[in-house]
Amino acid sequence: MRIFAIVLFILLSCSCSFGFMVSDDNFQKEIRVLKELDIDPKYINDEHFLRLKNVRMDMTKKEFINTITKEYKHAAIIKDVLKERNAPDFLLYLAIVESKLSNRATSGAKAAGIWQFIPSTAKLHNLEVDKYVDERRDPLQATHAAIDYLERLKDRFGKWYLAILAYNAGEGKLSKAIKLAGSDDIMVLLSPKKKYLPLESRDYLRKIIMMAYVANDSDFLISKDSSMLNSATYIGIEKVDIPGGISLRDVASTIGFSIEKLSQYNTHLRYSFTPPNRDKYYIYIPTIKKEEFIANYKIGPKTKIYNTKKGDTFEIIAKKLNIKASDIKEYNNVSKIKSNYKLAVPANAKTIYEYQVKKGDTLGMISRKFGVEVDEIIKANSKTNMKLAIGENLVIPH
């Protein structure tokens, strides 16, 4: 009787997942998915997984299709890099589960980007994160870093499904779980009774398996939605080097692009300009604009950087620098002022000197150092009194 119930449950699960009976072709594809993940094919009959699949498969399908429709550019970029690196396709589904392929995704644990790197892991894989750039949000660089990391985890643990669990739970936690369980078998590690791993990590792997099932389903493959995974659906991007401290607006104007569009290709830049503390830095432009860029781009003067202060408005800053408030907004592609934010201003703006307050400094000492009246410093920094804070950045009018 128990055997009959299990068989009936399996048949019902298979028939409900997509609203149709799972064909032998799909069954074979699901077996292949498991093998690619180094999972024993018998896991296809795991009772807990079948129950979860029956409940969540429709939702997983919707999430998968919504993600590749909205973020088809990132899906295509990742697929191209996976192909170039000869890495397995299912790593794309890991990225979907991590962030829904959003380059702007940020977690409470300070993870960022499509692959949700935390700062320390990003550093280990040569992704730069500083006050001017966050390369975790660079879809190309971060994908290469994620492949490097996952391949290292695969080498350490020997199986792809274990590498995926380690990516989510951490290497130490997975090692401890394997030791406690006395096995690295998937059905043992994912046991809902033993709970060797947190529920989040157990569901994480199951979600990726279900995403892979969706992507390989026969009905999906002949649907119009599957075309969104074709790299021909997006305009390729080209990496080009330009000097540090150059405004994206100046580059955009040479290729007939708006700064809004160009910023979308360069979400790894924290501001609308390349890092002013570097001789050169890379940006991305559409491949179809490469020849236009080469023909038209001329290295112009570096932008000047203004650090916003509490109480600043576009009008106050414009008056200080003798430029238009509208120019500041356009130059930086911003509509609101944030405190302690770096704004690029045109090269023809007034010269800006900045000074970081040190222990023992007074306004009188700073005014004598730069030959500027105290009241001018107070006005330029929108200060209401003579007090200074160590580490405070002061604009020195000139």
Summary of the structure (lengths in Angstrom):
residues: 398
radius of gyration: 27.0
end to end distance: 89.6
largest distance: 94.4
contacts: 1190
relative contact order: 0.08
helix: 55%
strand: 10%
